[in-house]
Amino acid sequence: MTSSRKWERIRAVLQGESVDRVPMSFWGHDYLREWSAEGLAQAMLAFHQKYDWDFMKVNPRASYFAEAWGGKFKPSGDPYSQPERVDYAVKSPRDWERVERQRPTEGVWAEQLQALTLINQGLAGSAPFIQTVFSPLSVAGYMASHEMIKELMVGDPKILHGALAAIMETLVGYASACLERGASGIFFATTAWATRDLITESQYLEFGRRYDLPVLAAVQEAPFNILHVCRDNNMLFLLADYPVTVVNWAATLPGNPSLKECLVSGNKPVMGGVSEKTTLAEGGPESVAAEVYAALEATGGRRFLLAPGCSISPKTPEANLMAAREACLRWPEASSI
């Protein structure tokens, strides 16, 4: 466990104490280098060190979960484009019956764990890091089409429940293994599923929450577990009692609660504040700084970690990331300039 000044700053935020400044971090894909343990570790360490973030959210290729069960993907070969799907792991409803629990330290899981080992060595205790772990329903969502999964929720839920149980059991072991490699927690992501635009709250309770909680229980002793709820019209409040230390979401998207609303109504620190798809990607440094100041003012700089609402684009201008960093460092003195 790291005992650096950065970790002490984060620990103070998690405990609701005052800090010298708000902790911050940003994260995104490196589509060219994320295909090996060495490449991923090098990319994550280089980005972290360039901006001197307070913690690292490891950002592996999203496809690795589906690859574990036979999904086929290939690199796009373009630094700005995500991997291309070659074939689904599950092509028909009956294929779900062949989804079995895996050993979480073999195959693609071993590759990711090796990346964590290299990252741990590279950071050398200077900052905490957390590994991205998709929810079981999110993993299923990468293994087959969303349409098939939604149809099974209504027409043949037993098949889907069986597969989700196997995925959950695998992730329980994998999440624990991530901690053994030095991670301070996991970044538990619901991806496309915890939004009312895709399924109902009752469906998420049955097919999401039921399998989320055992994964989080396996790492509940970790000091820095983050719940990440994606998309517009999200179900953040439905998941607000999850056993995590921080909640992260895109607070500026339509239908989502604001930072202040969540901070006031909940008992967990919040993370976010910067719109990765608009302000950070398309705006200039001044607009980025203004959004950072707005987030800091809304939270009062307490129980808050500055971050994007989701992964940033590889096209994000360096000047905008520097502007976000500098604005956080200069607040509150410069917020009214």
C-alpha positions as CSV (number, residue, x, y, z in Angstrom):
1,M,0.0,0.0,0.0
2,T,1.4,3.4,-0.9
3,S,1.9,6.0,1.8
4,S,2.7,8.9,-0.5
5,R,1.5,12.5,-0.1
6,K,-0.9,11.8,-2.9
7,W,-2.5,8.8,-1.1
8,E,-2.7,10.8,2.1
9,R,-4.6,13.6,0.2
10,I,-7.0,11.0,-1.2
11,R,-7.4,9.4,2.2
12,A,-8.4,12.8,3.7
13,V,-11.1,13.3,1.0
14,L,-12.5,9.8,1.6
15,Q,-12.7,10.6,5.3
16,G,-14.3,14.0,4.8
17,E,-11.3,15.9,6.1
18,S,-9.8,19.1,4.8
19,V,-7.1,18.8,2.1
20,D,-4.3,21.0,0.8
21,R,-6.0,20.8,-2.6
22,V,-8.6,18.6,-4.4
23,P,-7.1,15.3,-5.8
24,M,-7.4,14.9,-9.5
25,S,-6.9,12.4,-12.3
26,F,-7.9,11.8,-15.9
27,W,-7.8,8.6,-17.9
28,G,-8.2,7.3,-21.4
29,H,-7.3,4.5,-23.9
30,D,-4.1,4.1,-25.8
31,Y,-5.5,2.1,-28.7
32,L,-2.1,1.2,-30.1
33,R,-0.4,0.0,-26.9
34,E,-3.2,-1.6,-24.9
35,W,-2.8,-5.0,-26.5
36,S,-0.1,-6.4,-24.2
37,A,0.8,-6.1,-20.5
38,E,4.0,-4.3,-21.3
39,G,2.3,-1.9,-23.7
40,L,-0.6,-1.1,-21.4
41,A,1.7,-0.5,-18.4
42,Q,4.0,1.8,-20.4
43,A,1.0,3.8,-21.7
44,M,-0.6,4.2,-18.3
45,L,2.7,5.2,-16.6
46,A,3.6,7.7,-19.3
47,F,0.3,9.4,-19.2
48,H,0.2,9.5,-15.4
49,Q,3.7,10.9,-15.1
50,K,3.2,13.5,-17.8
51,Y,0.4,15.2,-15.8
52,D,1.5,14.1,-12.3
53,W,-2.0,12.9,-11.4
54,D,-2.9,12.0,-7.8
55,F,-4.0,8.5,-8.7
56,M,-4.1,6.2,-11.7
57,K,-7.3,4.6,-13.1
58,V,-5.9,1.8,-15.3
59,N,-7.7,2.0,-18.6
60,P,-7.3,-1.4,-20.4
61,R,-9.1,-2.3,-23.6
62,A,-12.8,-2.8,-22.9
63,S,-12.9,-5.9,-25.1
64,Y,-10.7,-8.1,-22.8
65,F,-13.7,-9.3,-20.8
66,A,-15.4,-10.6,-23.8
67,E,-12.2,-12.0,-25.2
68,A,-12.0,-14.2,-22.1
69,W,-15.1,-16.1,-23.2
70,G,-14.2,-16.3,-26.9
71,G,-15.1,-12.9,-28.3
72,K,-12.9,-11.9,-31.2
73,F,-11.5,-8.4,-31.6
74,K,-8.6,-6.8,-33.5
75,P,-6.8,-3.5,-33.1
76,S,-8.0,-0.8,-35.4
77,G,-4.5,0.3,-36.2
78,D,-5.7,3.9,-35.7
79,P,-4.6,5.7,-32.5
80,Y,-8.1,7.4,-32.4
81,S,-10.3,4.4,-33.0
82,Q,-11.3,1.6,-30.7
83,P,-10.8,-2.1,-31.4
84,E,-12.9,-3.7,-34.1
85,R,-15.2,-6.6,-33.3
86,V,-14.6,-9.7,-35.4
87,D,-17.0,-12.1,-33.7
88,Y,-19.3,-12.2,-30.7
89,A,-18.6,-14.7,-27.9
90,V,-22.3,-15.6,-27.8
91,K,-24.2,-15.8,-31.1
92,S,-27.4,-17.6,-30.1
93,P,-29.4,-17.7,-26.8
94,R,-28.3,-21.3,-26.2
95,D,-24.7,-20.3,-26.3
96,W,-25.2,-18.7,-22.9
97,E,-25.4,-22.2,-21.4
98,R,-21.8,-22.8,-22.3
99,V,-20.6,-19.7,-20.4
100,E,-18.7,-21.2,-17.4
101,R,-16.6,-19.8,-14.6
102,Q,-13.0,-19.2,-15.5
103,R,-9.8,-19.2,-13.6
104,P,-9.2,-15.5,-13.1
105,T,-5.4,-15.8,-13.3
106,E,-5.1,-17.4,-16.7
107,G,-5.4,-16.3,-20.3
108,V,-6.4,-12.7,-20.8
109,W,-6.8,-12.3,-17.0
110,A,-3.1,-13.1,-16.5
111,E,-2.2,-10.5,-19.1
112,Q,-4.1,-7.8,-17.2
113,L,-2.6,-8.9,-13.9
114,Q,0.9,-8.7,-15.3
115,A,0.2,-5.1,-16.4
116,L,-0.9,-4.3,-12.9
117,T,2.4,-5.8,-11.5
118,L,4.4,-3.6,-13.9
119,I,2.4,-0.5,-13.1
120,N,2.9,-1.2,-9.4
121,Q,6.6,-1.5,-9.9
122,G,6.6,1.7,-12.1
123,L,4.7,3.8,-9.6
124,A,6.9,2.5,-6.7
125,G,4.5,3.7,-4.1
126,S,4.2,7.3,-5.4
127,A,0.5,7.1,-6.0
128,P,-2.4,4.6,-5.7
129,F,-3.8,2.9,-8.8
130,I,-7.1,1.0,-9.4
131,Q,-8.1,-1.5,-12.0
132,T,-11.2,-1.2,-14.2
133,V,-13.6,-4.1,-13.6
134,F,-16.8,-4.2,-15.6
135,S,-20.0,-5.4,-13.9
136,P,-21.2,-8.9,-14.8
137,L,-24.0,-7.5,-16.9
138,S,-21.6,-5.2,-18.7
139,V,-19.3,-8.1,-19.5
140,A,-22.3,-10.0,-20.9
141,G,-23.1,-6.9,-22.9
142,Y,-19.7,-7.2,-24.7
143,M,-20.2,-10.9,-25.3
144,A,-23.5,-10.6,-27.3
145,S,-25.8,-8.0,-28.8
146,H,-27.8,-5.8,-26.4
147,E,-30.9,-6.8,-28.3
148,M,-30.4,-10.5,-27.5
149,I,-29.8,-9.8,-23.8
150,K,-32.9,-7.6,-23.5
151,E,-35.0,-10.3,-25.2
152,L,-33.7,-12.9,-22.7
153,M,-34.5,-10.7,-19.8
154,V,-38.1,-11.0,-20.8
155,G,-38.3,-14.3,-22.6
156,D,-35.8,-16.7,-21.1
157,P,-34.2,-15.1,-17.9
158,K,-33.0,-18.5,-16.6
159,I,-30.4,-18.8,-19.3
160,L,-29.1,-15.3,-18.7
161,H,-29.0,-15.8,-15.0
162,G,-26.9,-18.9,-15.3
163,A,-24.3,-17.0,-17.5
164,L,-24.3,-14.0,-15.2
165,A,-23.6,-16.2,-12.2
166,A,-20.5,-17.7,-14.0
167,I,-19.3,-14.3,-15.0
168,M,-19.8,-13.0,-11.5
169,E,-17.9,-15.8,-9.9
170,T,-15.0,-15.2,-12.3
171,L,-14.9,-11.5,-11.5
172,V,-15.0,-12.2,-7.8
173,G,-11.7,-14.0,-8.1
174,Y,-10.2,-11.6,-10.6
175,A,-11.0,-8.5,-8.5
176,S,-9.3,-10.0,-5.5
177,A,-6.3,-10.9,-7.7
178,C,-6.1,-7.2,-8.8
179,L,-5.6,-6.2,-5.1
180,E,-2.9,-8.9,-4.7
181,R,-1.0,-7.2,-7.6
182,G,-0.9,-3.9,-5.7
183,A,-4.2,-2.1,-6.7
184,S,-5.8,0.0,-4.0
185,G,-9.2,-0.9,-5.3
186,I,-11.3,-1.4,-8.4
187,F,-13.1,1.0,-10.8
188,F,-16.4,-0.9,-11.0
189,A,-18.2,0.2,-14.3
190,T,-21.8,-0.4,-15.3
191,T,-21.0,0.7,-18.9
192,A,-24.2,0.9,-21.0
193,W,-26.6,-0.9,-18.6
194,A,-27.5,1.3,-15.6
195,T,-29.5,3.8,-17.7
196,R,-33.2,4.0,-18.1
197,D,-32.6,4.5,-21.9
198,L,-31.7,0.8,-22.2
199,I,-33.6,-1.2,-19.4
200,T,-35.9,-0.5,-16.5
201,E,-34.8,-0.2,-12.9
202,S,-36.5,-3.4,-12.0
203,Q,-34.5,-5.2,-14.7
204,Y,-31.3,-3.7,-13.4
205,L,-32.2,-4.9,-9.9
206,E,-32.7,-8.4,-11.2
207,F,-29.9,-8.8,-13.7
208,G,-27.4,-6.1,-12.5
209,R,-27.4,-5.5,-8.8
210,R,-27.9,-9.1,-7.9
211,Y,-24.5,-9.9,-9.5
212,D,-22.7,-6.6,-8.8
213,L,-22.8,-6.9,-5.0
214,P,-20.8,-10.2,-4.7
215,V,-18.0,-8.7,-6.8
216,L,-17.8,-5.6,-4.7
217,A,-18.0,-7.7,-1.5
218,A,-14.9,-9.5,-2.6
219,V,-12.9,-6.3,-2.4
220,Q,-14.8,-4.4,0.3
221,E,-11.7,-4.2,2.5
222,A,-9.8,-2.2,-0.3
223,P,-9.5,1.5,0.6
224,F,-10.3,3.0,-2.8
225,N,-13.2,1.3,-4.7
226,I,-15.0,3.5,-7.2
227,L,-18.5,3.0,-8.7
228,H,-18.7,4.3,-12.2
229,V,-22.2,4.7,-13.6
230,C,-22.3,5.6,-17.4
231,R,-24.6,7.3,-19.8
232,D,-27.5,9.8,-19.7
233,N,-30.5,9.2,-17.5
234,N,-28.5,6.9,-15.3
235,M,-29.6,4.9,-12.3
236,L,-27.1,6.4,-9.9
237,F,-29.4,6.7,-7.0
238,L,-30.5,3.1,-7.4
239,L,-26.9,2.1,-6.9
240,A,-26.0,4.7,-4.3
241,D,-25.8,2.2,-1.4
242,Y,-23.2,0.0,-3.1
243,P,-20.2,-0.7,-0.8
244,V,-17.7,1.6,-2.5
245,T,-15.8,4.6,-1.3
246,V,-16.4,7.0,-4.2
247,V,-19.0,7.5,-7.0
248,N,-18.1,8.7,-10.5
249,W,-20.5,9.7,-13.3
250,A,-21.0,12.3,-16.0
251,A,-22.8,14.9,-13.9
252,T,-23.5,17.2,-16.8
253,L,-25.3,14.7,-19.0
254,P,-29.1,14.9,-19.4
255,G,-31.2,13.2,-16.7
256,N,-28.2,12.7,-14.4
257,P,-27.9,14.2,-10.9
258,S,-25.5,17.1,-10.3
259,L,-22.4,16.8,-8.2
260,K,-24.0,18.9,-5.5
261,E,-27.2,16.9,-5.5
262,C,-25.4,13.7,-5.1
263,L,-23.1,15.0,-2.5
264,V,-25.9,16.4,-0.4
265,S,-28.2,13.4,-0.7
266,G,-25.5,10.7,-0.3
267,N,-22.8,9.7,2.1
268,K,-19.9,9.1,-0.3
269,P,-17.4,11.4,-1.9
270,V,-18.0,12.2,-5.5
271,M,-15.7,12.2,-8.5
272,G,-16.1,13.9,-11.9
273,G,-17.0,17.4,-12.9
274,V,-15.3,17.7,-16.3
275,S,-17.3,16.9,-19.5
276,E,-15.0,14.6,-21.4
277,K,-17.0,14.5,-24.7
278,T,-17.7,18.2,-25.0
279,T,-15.8,20.8,-22.9
280,L,-12.6,18.7,-22.6
281,A,-12.5,17.4,-26.2
282,E,-13.9,20.4,-28.1
283,G,-13.5,23.5,-25.9
284,G,-10.5,25.6,-25.2
285,P,-8.4,25.9,-22.1
286,E,-10.6,28.8,-20.7
287,S,-13.8,26.8,-21.0
288,V,-12.1,23.8,-19.4
289,A,-10.9,25.9,-16.5
290,A,-14.3,27.4,-16.1
291,E,-15.9,24.0,-15.8
292,V,-13.3,22.9,-13.3
293,Y,-14.1,26.0,-11.2
294,A,-17.8,25.4,-11.4
295,A,-17.3,21.8,-10.1
296,L,-15.1,23.0,-7.3
297,E,-17.6,25.7,-6.3
298,A,-20.5,23.3,-6.4
299,T,-18.8,20.9,-4.0
300,G,-16.9,23.4,-2.0
301,G,-13.8,21.3,-2.7
302,R,-14.7,18.8,0.0
303,R,-15.4,15.1,-0.4
304,F,-14.6,15.7,-4.1
305,L,-12.1,14.4,-6.6
306,L,-11.7,16.2,-9.9
307,A,-12.0,13.8,-12.9
308,P,-13.8,13.3,-16.2
309,G,-17.2,11.7,-16.3
310,C,-15.8,8.8,-18.4
311,S,-12.7,8.0,-20.4
312,I,-11.3,10.9,-22.4
313,S,-10.8,10.8,-26.1
314,P,-7.3,10.2,-27.4
315,K,-7.8,13.4,-29.4
316,T,-8.1,15.5,-26.2
317,P,-5.8,18.5,-26.5
318,E,-2.9,18.5,-24.1
319,A,-3.5,22.1,-23.4
320,N,-7.0,21.3,-22.1
321,L,-5.7,18.7,-19.7
322,M,-3.0,21.1,-18.5
323,A,-5.8,23.7,-18.1
324,A,-7.8,21.4,-15.9
325,R,-4.8,20.6,-13.8
326,E,-3.7,24.2,-13.4
327,A,-7.3,25.3,-12.5
328,C,-7.5,22.8,-9.8
329,L,-4.1,23.8,-8.4
330,R,-5.1,27.5,-8.5
331,W,-8.6,27.2,-6.9
332,P,-10.1,29.1,-5.1
333,E,-7.8,32.1,-5.6
334,A,-8.2,32.2,-9.4
335,S,-11.8,31.1,-9.7
336,S,-13.1,34.6,-9.9
337,I,-10.5,36.0,-12.3
